[in-house]
Amino acid sequence: MLKSVFLVLSIYTNILSNAEKFPATFLFGAATSAYQIEGGNADIYGKGENVWDYHIKKNPYIIENKSNADIACDSYHKYREDIELLKYLGVNFYRFSISWSRVLPEGYSNKINIHAINYYNDIINLLLRNGIEPMITIYHRDLPRKLQELGGWTNPYMAYYFEDYARILFTHFGDRVKYWITFNTWCYGYGDNTEPPFINQPGIANYLCQNVRLLAHAKVYHLYDQVFRKKQLGQIGITVEKPWIEPATNDSEDLEAAERARQFTFGIVANPIFHPDGDYPEIVKARVGDRSRKEGHVRSRLPELSKEEVEYIRGTYDFMGLNYYTTFLARNDDMSQDDVGAKMSQGMDWQRSASVWLKGYPKGLRNLLRWIKDSYDSPDVIITENGFSDEGTSNDTERIRYLRDHLNELSLSIEEDKVSVKGYAVWSLLDNFEWMRGYSEKFGLYQVDFNDPNRKRTKKASVDWYRKVIKERTPDVES
């Protein structure tokens, strides 16, 4: 009798452990970006030069192992095969970006590349025929070179050029695309020297870039809202891609430093759009203004948003896209030369990856989502990127561990914290060109052989694991 009771309890426990953790309406997906996977850079395809093309040709040594993205995963030619991979996974949506310099080779709207229009039309149509929703990022770090020569995202007129570009995309693809993301945000290479365009004017160029992108995002949102939404019935958002930040200790100064760092990294992007009051965070405005005056500047290095601009930007979203990979620990630093005034570190016992900056801390995702809910009146959120890097292996158990742990925290965010998360995309479908790191770090569910002219794809263990997750709607499946 006792043995039978234990058997029943065991079966019941297994049922509970495998119960669905995500609602039927929750969307699972995979993500890529144009420059990282497409290739197809030969002149015969009509693509113009972007800022990455230019700097890599100028100095090939800037990229790990002198790699480049001229071929990358060759998805320009192999997109049909890639959609078959997506179909096998069983994803609900595919988040990918469109190359501005492929559609508009010189960056301006007067010259449209019909080859690019046909290429993206084919992708969209094939996705839909396979029951996969396209989710399109309009801009993902690959500005046309001629626009960069005008100052790139420090030039206020870039907002108008971005609006022109978006209008072309809505006109050609919006009848079938229901999810749009304006920016995969942040201004790398403006306030630092880590990647193109290598402007490296911290505390000035990065703030100018952020200001122009906010206005550009708002322009595109209003364009869609006023001209296209009624007929196309889509949604438009922006992706915020910064880590979660927690205090290194419970000391009051570290607690303040952590919140200050959140506002300087996350809030500076999200507040103007998602906060009920709009505008930059008060701590950011006050601190940059004060430091600017002490440095001898006539005005704050942080551009001021006028009352009209605050109103124009505020509320320009249908959802928030969120990229989460890792967490940092903040310690107050009064001697810091930057505006944040905090030193960052990571936990020694957190899961290590092939990327120096990426250590797995799943609770950080839940903490960030709770903070977003409390700070911005519970917007709808789509996790547009979450992924793990290794050096390349088909038996990627560490990736499965990372994804499983983060999905479990995500399910707790939805069920217990009541955060309105609508979807989740793994970064990335394929091993790809990881910017300055070239092909040395692998984020893909599918392995790509970059030594093979055919760029052979091979599924990793994470493919069948994620396929089961999607089918059973829980991360607690066998790998």
C-alpha positions as CSV (number, residue, x, y, z in Angstrom):
1,M,0.0,0.0,0.0
2,L,2.8,2.4,1.0
3,K,4.7,1.6,-2.2
4,S,1.6,2.5,-4.2
5,V,1.2,5.8,-2.4
6,F,4.8,6.7,-3.2
7,L,4.3,5.7,-6.9
8,V,1.2,8.0,-7.1
9,L,3.1,10.8,-5.5
10,S,6.0,10.4,-7.8
11,I,3.7,10.5,-10.9
12,Y,1.9,13.5,-9.5
13,T,5.2,15.3,-8.9
14,N,6.4,14.6,-12.4
15,I,3.2,16.0,-13.8
16,L,3.6,19.2,-11.7
17,S,7.3,19.6,-12.7
18,N,6.4,19.3,-16.4
19,A,3.3,21.5,-16.2
20,E,3.2,24.5,-18.5
21,K,4.9,27.5,-17.0
22,F,4.0,29.9,-19.9
23,P,0.5,30.8,-21.0
24,A,-0.8,29.7,-24.4
25,T,-0.6,33.2,-25.7
26,F,3.1,33.6,-24.8
27,L,5.3,33.8,-27.9
28,F,8.7,32.0,-28.3
29,G,11.2,33.1,-30.9
30,A,14.8,33.4,-32.1
31,A,16.7,36.5,-33.1
32,T,19.4,37.6,-35.5
33,S,20.6,40.9,-37.1
34,A,21.3,41.7,-40.7
35,Y,25.0,42.6,-40.6
36,Q,25.8,39.6,-38.4
37,I,24.3,36.9,-40.6
38,E,23.5,38.2,-44.1
39,G,26.8,38.6,-46.0
40,G,25.9,39.3,-49.6
41,N,28.1,42.4,-49.7
42,A,29.1,42.1,-53.4
43,D,28.3,45.1,-55.5
44,I,26.0,43.1,-57.8
45,Y,23.4,43.0,-55.0
46,G,23.4,46.8,-54.7
47,K,24.2,47.1,-51.0
48,G,25.9,50.3,-50.0
49,E,28.8,50.6,-47.6
50,N,28.0,50.9,-43.9
51,V,30.1,52.1,-41.0
52,W,31.3,48.6,-40.2
53,D,32.3,47.8,-43.8
54,Y,34.3,51.0,-44.0
55,H,36.3,50.6,-40.8
56,I,37.0,46.9,-41.4
57,K,38.3,47.6,-44.9
58,K,40.3,50.5,-43.5
59,N,41.9,48.4,-40.8
60,P,41.1,44.7,-40.8
61,Y,43.1,44.2,-37.6
62,I,40.3,45.8,-35.5
63,I,38.3,42.6,-35.6
64,E,39.4,39.4,-33.8
65,N,41.4,37.2,-36.2
66,K,41.0,39.8,-39.0
67,S,37.5,38.5,-39.6
68,N,34.8,40.4,-41.6
69,A,31.1,40.0,-42.4
70,D,31.4,40.0,-46.2
71,I,29.9,36.5,-46.2
72,A,29.1,35.9,-42.5
73,C,26.5,33.1,-42.4
74,D,25.6,33.8,-46.0
75,S,21.9,34.1,-45.1
76,Y,21.5,36.4,-48.1
77,H,21.6,33.2,-50.1
78,K,20.6,30.7,-47.5
79,Y,17.6,32.3,-45.9
80,R,15.3,29.5,-47.1
81,E,17.4,27.0,-45.2
82,D,17.4,29.3,-42.1
83,I,13.6,29.5,-42.2
84,E,13.5,25.7,-42.3
85,L,15.6,25.7,-39.1
86,L,13.1,28.1,-37.5
87,K,10.3,25.9,-38.6
88,Y,12.0,22.9,-37.0
89,L,12.3,24.8,-33.8
90,G,8.6,25.6,-33.8
91,V,9.1,29.3,-33.0
92,N,6.1,31.7,-33.0
93,F,8.2,34.6,-34.3
94,Y,11.5,35.5,-35.8
95,R,13.2,38.7,-34.9
96,F,15.6,40.0,-37.5
97,S,16.8,43.4,-38.7
98,I,16.8,45.1,-42.1
99,S,20.0,46.5,-43.4
100,W,19.6,50.3,-44.0
101,S,22.5,50.3,-46.5
102,R,21.1,47.4,-48.4
103,V,17.7,49.0,-48.9
104,L,19.1,52.6,-49.4
105,P,22.7,52.2,-50.6
106,E,23.6,55.8,-49.9
107,G,21.4,56.1,-46.8
108,Y,18.9,58.5,-48.5
109,S,15.4,57.7,-49.7
110,N,15.9,58.9,-53.3
111,K,17.7,55.6,-54.3
112,I,16.0,52.4,-53.4
113,N,17.6,49.0,-54.1
114,I,14.9,46.8,-55.6
115,H,17.1,43.7,-55.0
116,A,16.8,44.4,-51.2
117,I,13.1,45.0,-51.4
118,N,12.6,41.7,-53.1
119,Y,15.0,39.9,-50.7
120,Y,13.1,41.0,-47.6
121,N,9.8,40.4,-49.2
122,D,10.8,36.8,-49.9
123,I,11.8,36.4,-46.2
124,I,8.6,37.8,-44.9
125,N,6.4,35.8,-47.2
126,L,8.2,32.6,-46.5
127,L,8.1,33.1,-42.8
128,L,4.3,33.7,-42.9
129,R,3.8,30.6,-45.1
130,N,5.5,28.6,-42.4
131,G,3.4,30.1,-39.6
132,I,6.1,32.3,-38.2
133,E,5.5,36.0,-37.4
134,P,8.2,38.4,-38.6
135,M,9.4,40.9,-36.0
136,I,11.6,43.5,-37.6
137,T,14.2,45.7,-36.1
138,I,14.5,48.8,-38.3
139,Y,18.1,49.7,-37.1
140,H,20.7,47.4,-35.5
141,R,24.1,49.1,-35.4
142,D,24.8,49.3,-39.1
143,L,24.5,53.0,-40.2
144,P,25.2,53.8,-43.9
145,R,28.7,55.3,-44.2
146,K,27.5,58.5,-46.0
147,L,25.2,59.3,-43.1
148,Q,28.1,58.7,-40.6
149,E,30.1,61.2,-42.6
150,L,27.5,63.8,-41.6
151,G,28.1,63.0,-37.9
152,G,26.0,59.9,-37.7
153,W,23.7,59.9,-34.6
154,T,25.1,63.2,-33.3
155,N,23.4,65.0,-36.3
156,P,19.8,66.1,-35.5
157,Y,18.9,65.6,-39.1
158,M,19.5,61.9,-38.8
159,A,16.0,61.7,-37.2
160,Y,14.5,62.8,-40.5
161,Y,16.6,60.4,-42.6
162,F,15.6,57.6,-40.2
163,E,11.9,58.6,-40.6
164,D,12.3,58.5,-44.4
165,Y,13.9,55.0,-44.2
166,A,11.1,53.7,-41.9
167,R,8.4,55.0,-44.2
168,I,9.9,52.9,-47.1
169,L,9.9,49.8,-44.8
170,F,6.3,50.4,-43.7
171,T,5.2,51.0,-47.3
172,H,6.8,47.9,-48.7
173,F,6.4,45.4,-45.8
174,G,3.9,46.8,-43.3
175,D,0.9,45.0,-44.8
176,R,2.4,41.7,-43.4
177,V,4.6,42.8,-40.5
178,K,2.8,43.3,-37.2
179,Y,5.8,43.8,-34.9
180,W,8.3,46.6,-35.4
181,I,11.3,47.7,-33.3
182,T,12.8,51.1,-34.1
183,F,16.2,50.6,-32.4
184,N,18.4,48.0,-30.8
185,T,19.5,50.8,-28.6
186,W,22.6,52.3,-27.2
187,C,25.3,54.4,-28.7
188,Y,28.4,52.2,-28.9
189,G,31.4,53.9,-30.4
190,Y,30.3,57.4,-29.6
191,G,31.3,57.8,-26.0
192,D,33.9,55.1,-26.2
193,N,36.5,53.5,-28.6
194,T,35.1,50.0,-28.6
195,E,33.6,49.8,-32.1
196,P,32.7,51.9,-35.2
197,P,32.4,54.9,-35.5
198,F,35.2,55.2,-32.9
199,I,34.3,58.8,-32.0
200,N,35.3,58.3,-28.3
201,Q,34.0,61.4,-26.7
202,P,32.5,60.2,-23.4
203,G,29.9,62.3,-21.7
204,I,29.3,64.3,-24.9
205,A,29.0,62.3,-28.1
206,N,27.1,59.4,-26.4
207,Y,24.5,61.9,-25.0
208,L,24.1,63.6,-28.4
209,C,23.6,60.2,-30.0
210,Q,21.0,59.2,-27.4
211,N,19.1,62.4,-27.8
212,V,18.9,62.1,-31.6
213,R,17.8,58.5,-31.4
214,L,15.0,59.3,-29.0
215,L,13.7,61.9,-31.4
216,A,14.1,59.6,-34.3
217,H,12.2,56.8,-32.5
218,A,9.4,59.2,-31.7
219,K,9.2,60.4,-35.3
220,V,8.9,56.9,-36.6
221,Y,6.3,56.0,-33.9
222,H,4.2,59.0,-34.8
223,L,4.6,58.3,-38.5
224,Y,3.3,54.7,-38.0
225,D,0.5,55.9,-35.7
226,Q,-0.8,58.6,-38.0
227,V,-0.2,57.1,-41.5
228,F,0.0,53.3,-41.3
229,R,-1.5,51.9,-38.1
230,K,-5.2,52.1,-39.0
231,K,-4.6,50.0,-42.1
232,Q,-1.7,47.8,-41.1
233,L,-2.8,47.1,-37.5
234,G,0.7,46.5,-36.2
235,Q,2.7,47.4,-33.0
236,I,5.8,49.4,-32.6
237,G,8.3,49.5,-29.8
238,I,12.0,50.0,-29.0
239,T,14.5,47.6,-27.5
240,V,16.5,48.6,-24.4
241,E,19.8,46.7,-24.2
242,K,21.6,47.2,-20.9
243,P,22.4,44.9,-18.0
244,W,20.7,44.9,-14.7
245,I,22.6,46.6,-11.9
246,E,22.6,45.6,-8.2
247,P,24.5,47.1,-5.2
248,A,27.7,45.3,-4.4
249,T,26.9,45.7,-0.6
250,N,24.0,46.9,1.5
251,D,25.9,50.0,2.3
252,S,23.7,53.1,1.7
253,E,26.2,54.6,-0.7
254,D,26.3,51.4,-2.8
255,L,22.5,51.2,-2.8
256,E,22.4,54.8,-4.2
257,A,25.2,54.0,-6.7
258,A,23.3,51.0,-8.1
259,E,20.1,53.0,-8.6
260,R,22.1,55.9,-10.1
261,A,23.8,53.5,-12.5
262,R,20.4,52.1,-13.5
263,Q,19.2,55.5,-14.4
264,F,22.3,56.4,-16.4
265,T,22.2,53.1,-18.4
266,F,18.6,52.0,-18.6
267,G,16.6,55.1,-17.5
268,I,18.3,57.5,-19.9
269,V,16.8,55.4,-22.7
270,A,13.5,54.3,-21.1
271,N,12.4,57.3,-19.0
272,P,11.7,59.7,-21.9
273,I,9.5,57.0,-23.6
274,F,8.0,54.9,-20.9
275,H,7.9,57.0,-17.7
276,P,4.5,58.8,-17.1
277,D,6.4,62.1,-16.7
278,G,8.8,61.6,-19.7
279,D,12.2,63.3,-19.9
280,Y,15.5,62.1,-18.7
281,P,15.8,60.9,-15.1
282,E,16.2,63.7,-12.6
283,I,19.4,62.2,-11.1
284,V,20.9,62.1,-14.6
285,K,20.0,65.7,-15.4
286,A,21.2,67.0,-12.1
287,R,24.4,65.1,-11.9
288,V,25.6,65.8,-15.5
289,G,24.5,69.5,-15.2
290,D,26.5,69.9,-11.9
291,R,29.6,68.1,-13.2
292,S,29.4,70.1,-16.5
293,R,29.5,73.4,-14.6
294,K,32.4,72.3,-12.5
295,E,34.3,71.3,-15.6
296,G,33.8,74.8,-17.0
297,H,31.1,74.1,-19.6
298,V,28.7,76.8,-20.4
299,R,25.8,74.4,-20.5
300,S,25.1,70.7,-19.5
301,R,26.8,68.1,-21.6
302,L,23.4,66.3,-21.6
303,P,21.2,67.9,-24.3
304,E,18.0,69.4,-22.8
305,L,14.7,68.1,-24.0
306,S,12.2,70.9,-24.5
307,K,8.7,70.7,-23.1
308,E,7.5,70.0,-26.6
309,E,10.1,67.3,-27.1
310,V,9.2,65.6,-23.8
311,E,5.6,65.5,-24.8
312,Y,6.5,64.3,-28.3
313,I,8.6,61.4,-27.1
314,R,6.6,60.3,-24.0
315,G,4.3,57.3,-24.6
316,T,5.7,56.4,-28.0
317,Y,5.4,52.7,-27.6
318,D,3.2,49.7,-27.8
319,F,5.7,47.4,-26.1
320,M,9.2,47.5,-24.6
321,G,11.8,45.2,-26.2
322,L,14.4,44.1,-23.7
323,N,17.8,42.5,-24.2
324,Y,19.1,40.8,-21.1
325,Y,22.3,38.9,-20.8
326,T,24.0,39.7,-17.4
327,T,24.1,41.7,-14.2
328,F,26.7,44.0,-12.7
329,L,27.4,44.9,-9.1
330,A,27.8,48.6,-8.4
331,R,30.1,50.1,-5.7
332,N,30.1,53.9,-5.1
333,D,33.2,55.6,-6.4
334,D,33.7,59.3,-5.5
335,M,36.9,59.4,-7.4
336,S,35.4,58.2,-10.7
337,Q,36.0,60.4,-13.8
338,D,32.7,59.4,-15.4
339,D,29.2,60.8,-14.7
340,V,27.9,57.6,-13.0
341,G,30.4,57.5,-10.2
342,A,30.4,53.7,-9.6
343,K,32.7,50.8,-10.0
344,M,31.3,47.7,-11.6
345,S,32.1,44.0,-10.9
346,Q,30.4,40.6,-11.2
347,G,29.9,37.6,-8.9
348,M,32.9,35.3,-8.8
349,D,30.5,32.2,-8.7
350,W,28.3,33.3,-11.6
351,Q,28.2,31.1,-14.7
352,R,31.1,31.9,-17.0
353,S,30.8,32.2,-20.8
354,A,33.2,32.8,-23.7
355,S,32.5,36.5,-23.4
356,V,34.5,38.5,-20.8
357,W,31.4,40.6,-20.0
358,L,28.8,37.8,-19.8
359,K,28.3,35.9,-16.6
360,G,25.0,34.1,-16.0
361,Y,22.9,35.6,-13.2
362,P,19.3,34.5,-13.9
363,K,17.8,36.3,-10.9
364,G,19.0,39.5,-12.5
365,L,16.4,39.1,-15.2
366,R,13.6,38.8,-12.7
367,N,14.8,41.7,-10.7
368,L,15.1,43.9,-13.8
369,L,11.6,43.0,-14.9
370,R,10.2,43.8,-11.5
371,W,12.0,47.2,-11.6
372,I,10.6,47.9,-15.1
373,K,7.1,47.1,-13.9
374,D,7.4,49.4,-10.9
375,S,9.2,52.2,-12.7
376,Y,7.2,52.4,-15.8
377,D,3.6,51.4,-14.9
378,S,3.8,47.8,-16.1
379,P,4.4,48.1,-19.9
380,D,4.1,45.0,-22.1
381,V,7.6,43.6,-22.5
382,I,9.1,41.3,-25.1
383,I,12.5,39.7,-24.4
384,T,14.1,40.4,-27.7
385,E,17.5,38.9,-26.8
386,N,18.8,36.5,-24.2
387,G,21.7,34.2,-24.9
388,F,24.9,32.5,-23.9
389,S,28.3,32.4,-25.7
390,D,30.8,29.5,-25.8
391,E,33.8,28.8,-28.0
392,G,31.9,26.3,-30.2
393,T,30.5,22.9,-29.3
394,S,27.6,20.8,-30.5
395,N,27.0,19.5,-27.0
396,D,26.2,23.0,-25.5
397,T,25.0,22.0,-22.1
398,E,26.2,25.3,-20.6
399,R,23.9,27.2,-23.0
400,I,21.0,24.9,-22.0
401,R,21.7,25.5,-18.4
402,Y,21.8,29.3,-18.9
403,L,18.6,29.4,-21.0
404,R,16.7,27.1,-18.7
405,D,17.6,29.1,-15.6
406,H,16.6,32.4,-17.2
407,L,13.3,31.0,-18.5
408,N,12.5,29.7,-15.0
409,E,13.1,33.2,-13.6
410,L,11.0,34.7,-16.4
411,S,8.1,32.3,-15.6
412,L,8.3,33.5,-12.0
413,S,8.2,37.1,-13.2
414,I,5.0,36.4,-15.1
415,E,3.2,34.2,-12.5
416,E,4.3,35.7,-9.2
417,D,5.4,39.3,-9.9
418,K,2.6,39.8,-12.6
419,V,5.0,41.4,-15.0
420,S,3.4,41.7,-18.5
421,V,5.9,39.7,-20.6
422,K,4.5,38.7,-23.9
423,G,7.4,36.9,-25.6
424,Y,10.9,35.7,-25.5
425,A,13.6,35.3,-28.2
426,V,16.9,33.4,-27.9
427,W,20.0,35.1,-29.2
428,S,20.8,33.7,-31.6
429,L,19.5,31.3,-34.2
430,L,23.0,30.9,-35.7
431,D,26.6,31.4,-34.7
432,N,27.4,34.7,-36.4
433,F,29.7,37.7,-36.7
434,E,29.9,39.0,-33.2
435,W,31.0,42.5,-34.0
436,M,34.6,43.2,-32.8
437,R,35.0,39.6,-31.6
438,G,34.4,38.3,-35.1
439,Y,33.7,34.5,-35.0
440,S,35.5,33.8,-31.8
441,E,32.4,33.7,-29.7
442,K,29.4,31.5,-30.5
443,F,25.9,32.4,-29.5
444,G,24.0,30.2,-32.0
445,L,21.5,27.4,-31.4
446,Y,22.8,26.2,-34.7
447,Q,26.6,25.8,-35.4
448,V,27.9,27.4,-38.6
449,D,31.1,26.2,-40.2
450,F,32.8,29.4,-41.3
451,N,35.6,27.5,-43.0
452,D,33.1,25.8,-45.3
453,P,32.3,27.9,-48.4
454,N,28.7,26.6,-48.1
455,R,28.5,27.7,-44.4
456,K,27.1,24.4,-43.3
457,R,24.6,24.6,-40.4
458,T,24.6,21.9,-37.7
459,K,22.1,21.7,-34.8
460,K,23.5,21.8,-31.3
461,A,21.9,20.0,-28.3
462,S,20.2,23.3,-27.4
463,V,18.1,23.0,-30.6
464,D,16.1,20.0,-29.6
465,W,15.9,21.2,-26.0
466,Y,14.5,24.6,-27.0
467,R,12.1,22.8,-29.4
468,K,10.7,20.8,-26.5
469,V,10.5,24.0,-24.4
470,I,8.3,25.6,-27.0
471,K,6.2,22.6,-27.5
472,E,5.6,21.9,-23.8
473,R,5.7,25.6,-22.7
474,T,8.1,24.9,-19.9
475,P,11.9,25.0,-19.6
476,D,11.9,21.9,-17.4
477,V,12.4,19.4,-20.2
478,E,15.1,16.9,-20.7
479,S,18.1,18.0,-22.8
